[in-house]
Amino acid sequence: MTRGTRLGAGAALLVLGACVPLFVDNPVYLDLAVFMAYYMVLAGSWNLLAGFTGEYSFAHAALAAVGAYGAVLVQETLGASPMASLPLAALLTAAVGLLLGLFALRVRGVYLSLVTFAFAGAFAVMVSGATSLTGGNNGHTSGFLFMGIDKSPYVWLGLGIVALYFILQSLVLDSRWGLFAQAVRDNEQVAAGLGVQTVRVKLVAFVYTAFWAGLAGALYAGYVGLVSPSISDLTEMGMIMSFVVVGGLGWRLGPILGVLVLQYISFQARGIGAEYTLMIFAAVALAVIVFVPNGLAGAATTALRRLRGGSRRWADETAAPSEPPAMRVLVRNKGD
């Protein structure tokens, strides 16, 4: 997908999202739009970590909970307003991501996943047990970001955060660091041999994506007004991963498509029962893996190229490039 196509698709989605509060006054649909924005930031930041850096972390939902509880903590200890607590909670979560990254990145592959999974479990136990600080399983109240019952401001704020994230993501991936991150994903040992400081690249990815997870969590706290341990459970992490897989792992706008499709399916199936939500997500994700391995974004890109009369060469690169583009650039630069 070219830069122009990405910008055009992103702008169209933003315009459609901005029109929702103007033409929809049903609070149920506005509520759905806010949660879509929340999950878009979470799924987008996890996609940057896993899809573009190759670090499969199971701590992303827990980091969102850190941001949510951090917002409450900032409001109570510093007397900050709920709006001011958004960036402060995100910075706090980035600091937690730094500590987690320093420890977790000493291992690779499945061991990294196990370490982050252990962190998520330990954090959930701590939150449930620290009743005086977090409210335990009953949760802890948070200040609302906006006064009144109108949900439109939340939709626009959520949309603004989503727009900011994906704009910055595009700039980051088009930068030198983005090239290094994708080279680490493709082959860490070869990237290190070409001079890439792989540990630093992965650590920056951990901290950066933790910041956005924390910001999403603080948005959740300021919208719902209550933070409970359920925000960090395994079901939430499974949903985040499903959004990315369905939308397209490693595709810049894939998480947006995944959230739109799966949240709409979940909304339509709400009468069946909440306990079946993850089962529905898993079934859709499995179908996408089997029939559309590149996700919805990959399928849409391939279809657009065919409509434009793209050559077989482009289709092959979309499916499974034999020589990763990031590695080619690094090798060429090394030779120069």
C-alpha positions in Angstrom: 0.0 0.0 0.0 1.5 3.3 -1.1 1.8 6.3 1.2 -0.9 8.1 -0.8 -3.3 5.2 -0.5 -2.6 4.9 3.2 -3.2 8.6 3.8 -6.4 8.6 1.6 -7.8 5.6 3.5 -6.9 7.0 6.8 -8.4 10.4 6.0 -11.6 8.7 4.8 -11.9 6.7 8.0 -11.3 9.8 10.1 -13.9 11.9 8.3 -16.5 9.1 8.7 -15.6 8.9 12.4 -15.9 12.6 12.9 -19.4 12.6 11.3 -20.7 10.0 13.8 -21.6 12.4 16.6 -23.1 14.8 14.0 -25.6 12.3 12.6 -26.0 9.8 15.4 -27.5 10.7 18.7 -28.2 7.2 20.0 -25.9 6.9 23.1 -25.5 3.1 22.4 -23.8 3.8 19.0 -21.7 6.6 20.5 -20.6 4.3 23.3 -19.6 1.8 20.6 -17.6 4.5 18.8 -15.7 5.4 22.0 -14.7 1.8 22.7 -13.7 1.4 19.1 -11.3 4.3 19.5 -10.0 2.8 22.7 -9.3 -0.6 21.0 -7.8 1.0 17.9 -5.1 2.7 19.9 -4.4 -0.6 21.8 -4.4 -2.8 18.7 -2.4 -0.3 16.7 0.3 0.0 19.4 0.5 -3.8 19.8 0.7 -4.2 16.0 3.7 -1.8 16.1 5.4 -3.9 18.7 4.5 -7.4 17.3 3.9 -6.8 13.6 6.8 -4.3 12.9 9.3 -5.2 15.6 8.6 -8.9 16.1 8.1 -8.7 19.9 5.0 -10.7 20.9 4.1 -9.4 24.3 1.1 -10.6 26.4 1.3 -7.6 28.7 -0.4 -5.0 26.5 -3.8 -5.2 28.2 -2.0 -5.1 31.6 -0.2 -1.9 30.5 -3.6 -0.4 29.6 -4.7 -1.2 33.1 -1.5 0.5 34.4 -2.6 3.6 32.6 -6.1 3.4 33.9 -5.1 2.9 37.5 -2.3 5.4 37.0 -4.8 8.1 36.0 -6.8 7.4 39.2 -3.6 7.6 41.2 -2.5 10.9 39.6 -5.9 12.4 40.3 -5.8 11.4 43.9 -2.2 12.1 44.8 -1.4 15.2 42.7 -4.9 16.6 42.5 -4.7 16.6 38.7 -7.9 16.9 36.6 -9.0 13.8 34.7 -7.9 15.5 31.4 -4.5 16.3 32.8 -4.1 12.8 34.1 -4.1 11.4 30.5 -0.5 12.3 29.5 0.7 11.8 33.1 -0.7 8.3 33.2 0.8 7.5 29.8 4.2 8.6 30.9 3.9 6.5 34.1 3.0 3.5 31.9 6.0 4.2 29.6 8.2 4.0 32.7 6.7 0.7 33.6 7.2 -0.4 30.0 10.9 0.6 30.3 11.3 -1.6 33.5 9.5 -4.5 31.9 11.5 -4.1 28.7 14.8 -4.1 30.5 13.9 -7.4 32.1 11.9 -9.1 29.3 14.2 -8.3 26.4 17.0 -10.4 28.0 15.1 -13.4 26.5 13.7 -14.0 23.0 10.9 -15.8 21.2 8.5 -17.8 23.3 10.3 -16.9 26.5 9.6 -13.2 25.9 5.9 -14.1 25.6 6.1 -16.1 28.8 7.7 -13.2 30.7 5.2 -10.7 29.6 2.4 -13.2 30.4 3.8 -13.6 33.9 3.9 -9.8 34.3 0.2 -9.5 33.3 -0.8 -12.3 35.7 1.2 -10.8 38.6 -0.2 -7.3 38.0 -3.8 -8.7 38.0 -3.1 -10.5 41.3 -1.6 -7.3 42.8 -4.5 -5.2 41.7 -7.0 -7.6 43.2 -5.1 -7.9 46.4 -4.3 -4.2 47.0 -7.9 -3.4 48.1 -7.0 -0.2 50.0 -5.3 1.3 46.9 -7.1 -0.1 43.9 -10.5 -1.2 45.4 -9.7 -4.8 44.7 -12.2 -6.7 42.5 -14.8 -4.0 43.1 -12.7 -1.5 41.2 -11.9 2.1 41.8 -13.8 5.2 40.7 -12.3 7.7 38.4 -13.2 11.3 37.5 -15.0 11.8 34.2 -13.2 13.6 31.4 -16.3 15.7 30.5 -19.3 16.8 32.5 -22.8 15.9 31.5 -24.2 12.8 29.7 -23.4 13.8 26.1 -21.0 11.2 24.7 -20.0 13.3 21.6 -16.9 14.9 23.3 -15.6 11.5 24.1 -16.0 10.3 20.5 -14.1 13.4 19.2 -11.4 13.0 21.8 -11.0 9.3 21.1 -10.9 10.0 17.4 -8.2 12.7 17.9 -6.1 10.2 19.9 -6.5 7.6 17.2 -5.6 10.1 14.5 -2.5 11.3 16.4 -1.3 7.7 17.0 -1.6 6.6 13.4 0.0 9.8 12.0 2.9 9.4 14.4 3.1 5.7 13.6 3.5 6.5 9.9 6.3 9.0 10.6 8.0 6.5 12.9 7.9 3.6 10.4 9.1 5.8 7.6 12.1 6.9 9.8 15.5 5.3 10.2 14.3 3.7 13.4 11.3 2.1 11.6 13.7 0.5 9.1 15.8 -0.9 12.0 12.7 -2.2 13.7 11.5 -4.1 10.7 15.0 -5.5 10.1 15.0 -6.8 13.7 11.7 -8.4 13.0 12.9 -10.0 9.8 16.1 -11.4 11.2 17.6 -10.1 14.4 21.0 -11.7 14.1 21.5 -10.4 10.5 20.4 -7.0 11.6 22.9 -7.0 14.5 25.6 -8.0 12.0 24.7 -5.0 9.9 25.2 -2.7 12.8 21.7 -2.3 14.2 21.6 -2.0 18.0 18.8 -4.6 18.4 18.3 -4.3 22.1 17.9 -0.5 22.0 15.5 -0.8 19.1 13.3 -3.3 20.9 13.5 -1.3 24.1 12.3 1.8 22.4 9.4 -0.1 20.9 8.4 -1.4 24.3 8.5 2.0 25.9 6.7 3.8 23.0 3.9 1.2 22.7 3.5 1.2 26.5 3.0 4.9 26.4 0.1 4.6 24.0 -1.4 1.6 25.9 -1.3 3.7 29.0 -3.0 6.6 27.2 -5.7 4.3 26.0 -6.2 3.0 29.5 -6.5 6.5 30.9 -9.1 7.3 28.3 -11.0 4.3 29.4 -10.9 5.3 33.0 -12.0 8.9 32.2 -14.9 7.6 30.1 -16.2 4.7 32.2 -15.5 6.3 35.5 -14.6 2.9 37.1 -11.4 0.8 36.8 -11.5 -2.8 37.7 -9.1 -5.8 37.2 -11.2 -7.0 34.3 -9.5 -4.5 32.0 -6.3 -6.5 32.1 -7.6 -10.1 32.0 -6.7 -12.6 29.3 -9.9 -12.0 27.4 -8.9 -8.4 26.8 -5.5 -9.5 25.5 -7.1 -12.1 23.3 -9.4 -9.4 21.8 -6.5 -7.1 21.1 -4.6 -9.8 19.3 -7.7 -10.8 17.3 -8.2 -7.2 16.1 -4.6 -7.2 14.8 -4.8 -10.6 13.2 -8.1 -10.0 11.5 -7.1 -6.5 10.3 -3.6 -7.7 9.2 -0.5 -8.2 11.4 2.2 -5.9 10.1 -0.1 -3.6 8.1 -0.3 0.0 9.2 -4.1 0.4 9.0 -4.9 -3.2 9.7 -5.9 -2.7 13.4 -8.5 -0.1 12.3 -10.1 -2.5 10.0 -9.9 -5.3 12.6 -11.6 -3.2 15.3 -14.3 -2.0 13.0 -15.2 -5.5 11.8 -15.0 -7.4 15.0 -16.6 -4.7 17.2 -19.5 -4.5 14.8 -19.9 -8.3 14.9 -19.7 -8.3 18.7 -22.3 -5.5 18.8 -24.7 -7.4 16.6 -24.1 -10.6 18.6 -24.6 -8.9 22.0 -27.9 -10.7 22.6 -26.2 -14.1 22.5 -24.1 -13.4 25.6 -20.9 -11.7 26.6 -19.3 -15.1 27.4 -19.4 -16.0 23.7 -17.6 -12.8 22.5 -14.1 -14.2 22.7 -15.3 -17.4 21.0 -16.7 -15.4 18.1 -13.5 -13.4 17.9 -11.5 -16.6 17.8 -13.7 -18.1 15.1 -13.4 -15.0 12.9 -9.6 -14.8 13.5 -9.2 -18.5 12.6 -11.2 -18.0 9.4 -9.0 -15.1 8.4 -5.8 -17.0 9.1 -7.0 -19.9 6.9 -8.6 -18.0 4.1 -7.0 -14.5 4.2 -3.6 -15.0 5.8 -2.5 -11.4 5.3 -5.7 -10.1 7.0 -8.3 -7.7 5.7 -5.7 -4.9 5.0 -3.5 -7.3 3.0 -6.6 -8.6 1.0 -7.7 -5.1 0.3 -4.3 -4.1 -0.9 -4.0 -7.1 -3.2 -7.4 -6.3 -4.6 -6.5 -2.7 -5.3 -3.3 -3.6 -7.0 -5.2 -6.1 -9.3 -7.7 -3.4 -10.1 -4.9 -1.1 -11.0 -3.3 -3.8 -13.2 -0.5 -4.5 -10.8 2.1 -7.0 -11.9 2.6 -10.5 -10.4 5.8 -9.2 -8.8 3.8 -6.9 -6.5 1.3 -9.6 -5.6 4.2 -11.9 -4.7 5.7 -9.3 -2.4 2.4 -8.7 -0.7 2.0 -12.4 0.1 5.4 -13.4 1.2 8.5 -11.5 0.1 11.5 -13.9 -0.1 13.9 -11.1 0.8 12.6 -8.6 3.4 12.6 -5.0 2.0 14.0 -3.6 5.3 17.0 -6.0 5.1 17.6 -5.1 1.4 17.8 -1.4 2.3 20.2 -2.1 5.2 22.5 -4.2 3.0 22.5 -1.6 0.3 23.4 1.2 2.8 26.1 -1.0 4.3 27.6 -1.5 0.9 27.5 2.3 0.3 
